[in-house]
Amino acid sequence: MTRRPRILVIGAGFAGVECVRRLERKLGPDEADVALVTPFSYQLYLPLLPQVASGVLTPQSIAVSLRRSKKYRTRIIPGGAIGVDLAAKVCVIRTITDEIVNEPYDYLVLAPGSVTRTFDIPGLAEHAFGMKTLAEAAYIRDHVISQLDLADASDDPEERAARLQFVVVGGGYAGTETAACLQRLTHAAVRRYPRLDPSLIRWHLIDIAPKLMPELGDRLGKQALKILRDRGIDVSLGVSVAKVTEDEVTFTDGRVIPTHTLIWTAGVVASPLIGTLDAETVRGRLAVTPEMTVPGHDGVFALGDAAAVPDLAKGEKDAICPPTAQHAMRQGPKVADNIIHALRGEPLEPYVHKDLGLVVDLGGKDAVSRPLGIELRGILAQAVARGYHWSALRTGVAKARVMVNWLLNAIAGDDFVRTGFQARKPAQLKDFEYTDSYLTPDQVRTEVRTAEAEGKVRGKVTGG
Ligand SMILES: Cc1cc2nc3c(=O)[nH]c(=O)nc-3n(C[C@H](O)[C@H](O)[C@H](O)COP(=O)(O)OP(=O)(O)OC[C@H]3O[C@@H](n4cnc5c(N)ncnc54)[C@H](O)[C@@H]3O)c2cc1C
């Protein structure tokens, strides 16, 4: 009996969703079965996450439904891949109800993205928040407002001062936008707290690098720095964190900041799923060819933040694409095309894309952008930043939600509601980003072997 080839896509982010959509459009239903492993039923539009943290956008606005496409026919497996046995061609999945499923494939697309990169700094894992998931953004919003509420209720000047200091680590776009958007929120909120002295609110943005967002170029980078400093954000470059406790952050320059808020955005590292594969990596990302295939493993593709895709457009030896949505959303369709080429016995195509630049929304009317090398700031940069993100949202409903939220915020101003939904839940990076859920390569092999012996690999006919 001949059966349809099984294409398994892991991760419903920019890369995974764009890949699936192209497969749905270009492949006939009888040509292949497509399945998508994802813990959530949405694609998260990450670049707008700081605006959820600051309450400009509601969480639902940037959680783009996976089930709205007209051509939608992919089987969605609700869960996370916790290991892949490349030799057996089986992916081990933990479903959202904590069951283990062994899913065989003929073609595998690895697009699980990245997680927050941390270092061995005392107290960091216990006390830092990341800015990578919708839950983290919603949690941080509640946390920041709760600091204002607690400071307002306290008569202890030391506690007040500590509650009103906030530290963001990471001067890339994620950290800079987060600090800028949240500072704007607290600045607006404090007017509703007549007992609080606004001058006690201090935001610190620090980075070990000597420059903020070097991708912006010298002039625009300096302008971004000036905008932040003019707004009262204390930016320290060449500085990192030495130690963290529940109520203090010690910087490497010796300063000790009394605070209950440390937001850690100092870079990303490929999803821990990559470590379960026992395959070659480049700077922690899975090594792939320019066609995004994993060398030595037939039918396996990897892309997005999780993969070290050669950046052919740069023309430099060993250059790899930076971990950006811009690349991930273009690599997705290219991988889909290459799978279709492979199915039809045609040659694969390399991925080539020239970077289009960067847009950075600093909240309100402040922004800096560098589309196609043109340097913009102020309202024009803001229009380009918002226009770019708005047009990149995949569905009309998501576009409408985001536009309505922006208009509402422009007319009615910020809102300071603390929902309290997650107040008593564990709030460590590993809880939000599930970094401790993965198997070791040995555990993957044992799991798959046992499942095969017990006939529990889904749809796999053994012994034939
Ligand atoms: C705050 C912030 C702002 C940013 N701003 C910009 C910007 O302005 N411009 C830009 O180009 N880029 C920006 N980026 C970077 C950009 O968002 C990423 O490069 C992009 O999301 C990478 O796409 P991806 O598909 O590889 O991963 P993601 O979009 O992260 O998608 C990965 C998906 O896989 C899922 N997943 C993870 N592990 C598993 C698993 N084991 N099993 C199943 N599913 C799994 C995740 O839930 C997620 O849905 C920003 C990032 C952040 C955090």
The ligand as an ORCA input file, in Angstrom:
! r2SCAN-3c Opt
* xyz 0 1
  C      10.273     41.403     22.257
  C      10.763     41.019     20.906
  C      10.762     41.947     19.865
  C      11.204     41.586     18.593
  N      11.170     42.512     17.587
  C      11.550     42.151     16.336
  C      11.477     43.068     15.251
  O      11.101     44.228     15.429
  N      11.838     42.635     14.012
  C      12.258     41.359     13.773
  O      12.554     41.017     12.623
  N      12.348     40.469     14.763
  C      12.008     40.832     16.039
  N      12.096     39.922     17.068
  C      12.664     38.592     16.798
  C      11.619     37.670     16.185
  O      10.432     37.708     16.914
  C      12.166     36.259     16.077
  O      13.370     36.274     15.369
  C      11.157     35.363     15.362
  O      10.012     35.231     16.143
  C      11.767     33.998     15.030
  O      10.803     33.225     14.394
  P      10.753     31.653     14.628
  O       9.604     31.157     13.823
  O      12.086     31.058     14.435
  O      10.446     31.532     16.189
  P       9.142     31.993     16.984
  O       8.420     33.056     16.275
  O       9.614     32.258     18.367
  O       8.248     30.708     16.952
  C       8.613     29.508     17.559
  C       7.342     28.778     17.884
  O       7.649     27.469     18.267
  C       6.938     27.138     19.428
  N       7.733     26.130     20.116
  C       8.846     26.312     20.868
  N       9.295     25.143     21.297
  C       8.470     24.209     20.798
  C       8.424     22.805     20.907
  N       9.336     22.143     21.608
  N       7.433     22.141     20.283
  C       6.510     22.813     19.567
  N       6.497     24.147     19.429
  C       7.474     24.823     20.041
  C       6.795     28.437     20.191
  O       5.701     28.370     21.067
  C       6.574     29.403     19.046
  O       5.229     29.483     18.713
  C      11.657     40.270     18.359
  C      11.663     39.333     19.399
  C      11.223     39.697     20.656
  C      11.226     38.669     21.749
*
